[in-house]
């Protein structure tokens, strides 16, 4: 229950980014033939992975019932966390997919980078193992605050730590704004260099 509460959102996040990064290059016929907003391809991949996430969440709910984990009203914060996570996923996916059109090596480096990022998040360990002097720097990782909040809500029934979650929200907002600008700027040359 402890690990799965963090693996579940991380899997959605990493699978969406991995698939979205390669999506523009793998849909070359579609990108070069007609004009349409290219970000629709990224959104559709994230939506498809969202369906997988919902199915896995149902399995998790059954596990929680089996193990007798009690939930309370704090479960409603899940929707806020999911919204923040989807926005962060969209931002990183837009940036990585646009970058992959120009530099094809991104698709090969990304799985390794995501694996390192996974160990930089409190997935297989609790946040309490991070020493206090380093905790602030650790929480600059936006997924750390999101995953820690998921775990607190699902396993302990507590509200998210709004300071840590606020840092995640701020970084997510910066990432999505900059990524969307970069994507729209790079979109002009997609058909030429893909």
N, C-alpha and C positions, 0 to 999 in steps of 0.2 A: 504494500500500500504506500509506504514511504517513497520508494524509488519510482514506482509507476506514476505517482502524482506529478513527478518532474519529467519522466521519460515521455509521457503522453504529449505535453505541449512542445517539448524539444523535438520530437519526431515530426510533428506537424511543421514546425519551423524549419528544420533542416531539409526535410524532403521537398518542401515548397521552394526553398531557395535553390537547391540542387537542380530540380527540374526546370524552374523558371530561368535559371542562368543559361541553360542550353536551348531554351525554347525558340528564340528568334533564329538561331542558326539551323536548328532542326526543322523549322517551318519555312525554309528558304523559298519554296514555291509560292507560298501565301504572301510572304513579305515583299517579294519582288514583282508579283503580277498586278496586284490591286492596292489602292491606298485605303487604309483604314487606321484608326488609332491603334498603334502597335502594342500599347500597354494592355489591350484586351486579352492578348495571348497570356500575359503574365497573370492577369486577374483570373482567367479561366483555370489555370494550373493551381493557383492558390485555393480557388473554390472547390476544385476536385479533391485536393488534399484535405480541405475542410470537411468533406463528406466522410473521408477515412477517419478523421479526427472524431467526428460525432459517433461513428461506429465503435471506435476504441474507447470513447468516453462512456458508452453504454456498458461495455465490458467492465470498465473500471467501476461503474456504479453497482454492477452485480457483485463484484469483488468486495466493495465496501459493505454491502448488505450481508454478504457471507461472513465477513470478519467482524461484523457488528460495529462498524464505524458510524458514529452518530453525526449527522449534519444539522446545522441550524440556519438561521436567517443569513449568516455571512456567505452562504453559498451564492447569493445574488451578486456578490462581487466578481464572480467568475465571468460574467458578461463584460464587465469593465476590463478585466485582464485579457480576455479573448480579443476584445476590440483593440487594445493597445498592441497586443502581439500580432494581430493581422496587419495593422498599420506598419509596424516595424518590418514585418515580413515583406510587405509590398515595397517599402522603401529600399531595402537591401536587394530584393529581387530586381527591381527596376535598374538600380545601379549596376549590379553584377551582369545582368543580361546585356545591357548596352556596352559594357566594358568587354564582354565576351565576343561581341560582334567585331570589335577592333583587334582585340588580343585573344586569340583562340586558346591560349594556354590557361586562361582563367578557369575554364571548364575542368582542367586536369588538377589544378592547384586547390580549387574550392573544396573538394571532399576532405583533403588534409586539413585545411583551415577550419572547416566546420568541426572536425574531430577534436582539434586543439581547443576550439571555442567551447565544445561540450564539457571538457574537463575544467574550463575556466568558469563554469556555472555550477551552482549547488544542486547537482542532479544525483550523484551517487554519495554525496556527503552533505551534512547539514551546514548551514551558514555559520553556525557557532564554532566550527573548526578554524575559521579565518580569524587571525589575531586582530584585536580591536584597532591597533594603529594602521592596519592595512585595509580595514573594512570599507572605509570611504572610497579608496581607490578601486577596490574590488567592485563596488556597486556602480562604478561608471559603466561597467558592462550592463547594457540595458536588459539583457535576458536574465541576469542574476536577480534583479528585483522582481521581475515577472514570475520567474520560477519559484523564488522564495515565497512570493505571495500565493501562488497556486497551492503550494505545499501547506502553508499555514491555514488556508481556508479549508482544504480538503481533509487534512489529517488532524488538525487541532481545533478547527471551527473558530479561528480567530480572524479579526479584520486584517487586511493588508497593512504593512508598515508604510504609511503614506509618505514618509520622508524618502525611503528607498524607492518606492513606486513613483514618486514625483521626479526623482532623478531619471528613472527609466522613461517616463513620459516626456521629459525635456529632451533627452537624447533622441528618442524616437521622433519627436517633432522635427528636430534639426536634420536627422537622417532622411526622413521622408521628403522634406522640402528640397534639400540639396540633391537628393537622388532623382526626384521628379524633374527638376530643372536640367540636370545632366542628361537624363533620358530624352527629354524633348529637344535639347540641343543636338544630341547625337543622332536622333531619329532621322534627320535630314539625309544622312549619308548611309543609312542601313542598306537600302536597295543597291547602292553602288558598290559597297565593299563586301557584302555578304556572299 
